[in-house]
């Protein structure tokens, strides 16, 4: 829960009450404005009671790296840090986590706290947050507004604070504070005697926050000069640095006891940490001091603070001019922040380094690097502003690898696709002196951009160069192998792609696969028809991104999962995954992802007989931008038009694919549009053109996926002049498939075989083939194809025989997995964890299993499932 309210509304009091009234352990942190640029500062405060355990836990390495207790590894990801924290806290469940002033958390801590809040129920913890109205947004968390007190309660509180207030003054204060408790307590102290009696008016203010800040500022200004400087120093420091604060005061020439006056006035309390009466006191102290006072305080703190990052920040704030040595130190601290996935802090550190640098070239470089970090933090507008500032400072800086790479990202973000290839190629050309990490990343992106314009040969070159630049770094080698696998499969070099997949998978199993790029490896495995491994990778990816609440990568993973399930013939499960992915992409209005998700969903809907999917397919095809995306979205529209009896329209829809395949994507398994094109050509009596395409595809390099070999054989059979040649071709088509390819492709071959045999007058043999095809289609839920098979069966002079257990009532492979685990007593959550799927998907499959089996409880399902298992094993 997030409490939202004005300063002084009582949020902290409610948090205190929650902490005092619970029987479970409490971890607590507070956002502090003066350390909002220190990565994971709030997480470090939260975990201070657990630091000893944190040092010893074997699974806490990423968390130690984030907190600076251990050198960050090259492959450290935000997800690893967050999962390590979840594991630590869930081991202590039940637990109450309290974070106050969320609006002032450093960005890295805010990300972690937000995820904790969303996953609290799964972890067995409670998370209680508080923030001001104008900041601290935490998605997916219930918010409760903390409003002011009612009039009667406000007057009662005022009377308890100052019984001598005139009635009219009470009314004015209640109106001025809107019932804000802190305002009701503190503002009377700022009134003169005449104002308290109602003789002098209370000057109107802009709001309770401004009034409170001004009241606290007045009280700070009334302190002795040494006490006032001591309060400023305390406000500028991190609460964890309270033990070195006396040393800073000594450097300022302030006696250690100077803080006593502020404590007597109730502005703060001196304990193990300096505890301010309210965060507004800290804000008033820093807002009211002079520039000279602030620099003096920061300089003193920079001398005594032991933490390198905080010490460097204090020294930077104390410096009014330029200092290239200090700028270089800030750059080193920024690199540490970037390694710990604290990109927002890295960007601010680099901007500060640019301010301190007297060398235009270095200043421009620092700003470019800050733009790169801002992009990594998900702030494209800030990245754009910083890149513009770099160009003003030093135009040459934006022509470097990093500058061009950020420019390419921004062009993508704005949808300006014309210059994308040129910009990323310039970045590659400039990358000879770049760091290996940047060089590999730029080449991988250049590979992906070349595939987007259907140019696989340059894509392969970039991927191979990325692998060469990776050296022996396992994280970079994973990226190189993943890129090479993707490029090679599009170029038709499937065996080479599979070898790269094997190398990348070995690195994933060793812990070096970046969670976000594991998904693209899974997609390549789909294109290579390595479905079991693709299923494992994508299921784990979807689970991770779901827990991380990362919408883009979750939607893309679900889209790929839906495509894999469609290809393997599990259409019901495919629709669940694809629908969720599409819903997320639609909410994001993502110009690239939404059409791709819509395409997968439309394919599935069309196969299942959903005529509404025709509109979705048309929308997806119309929305696609670059050529690579159009080759993926066009087939769904072509399928829709074929099912509607419009083969000419299907050929029109396939124009983007016809333009680029097989010369662009030499392995037709990429889009699987080959069957649709051949079907449309045959339907429009262009059999010679269809035969020529088959010959061209056979001659293209690397025609080696099972699907492509099977499709070529299948359409040889369709086009054969003699029935014996057709029979042999269909047999080859079936033999090319593997069991994991599922029933859909198997059924399509049987359907075409049955049609050919029926035309020869062998009705009984044709009927047998068509009935098997119908069984395959109904078994996987392809109602549209089942209807076609039924019409063909009717043309043989027969009707489908009713079944005691209709094929469409048979459980799919995934339903069997879920039902078996449920029958053995596993909970929905346990099943989801075992199979790397969501609880919602488990529920979907169980409801289908209940319906198909005609049962109403898990007990009845267990009796059926486990009984069948015993029978099949001889028991």
PyMOL commands that set and color helices and strands:
alter all, ss='L'
color gray80, all
select helices_A, chain A and resi 11-21+33-35+41-46+48-56+58-66+78-90+102-104+107-118+120-123+151-161+167-177+181-190+193-197+208-221+225-236+239-251+256-264+279-288+291-304+308-317+324-339+343-356+360-376+380-393+395-399+401-414+420-429+431-433+436-452+456-470+474-490+494-509+515-527+531-548+551-567+571-588+593-607+613-623+627-643+647-653+655-660+668-670+674-683+687-699+706-719+723-736+739-741+743-759+763-780+783-795+807-809+813-823+828-835+839-853+858-872
alter helices_A, ss='H'
color red, helices_A
select strands_A, chain A and resi 2-4+25-30+95-100+125-131+143-145+268-270+274-276
alter strands_A, ss='S'
color yellow, strands_A
deselect
rebuild
show_as cartoon
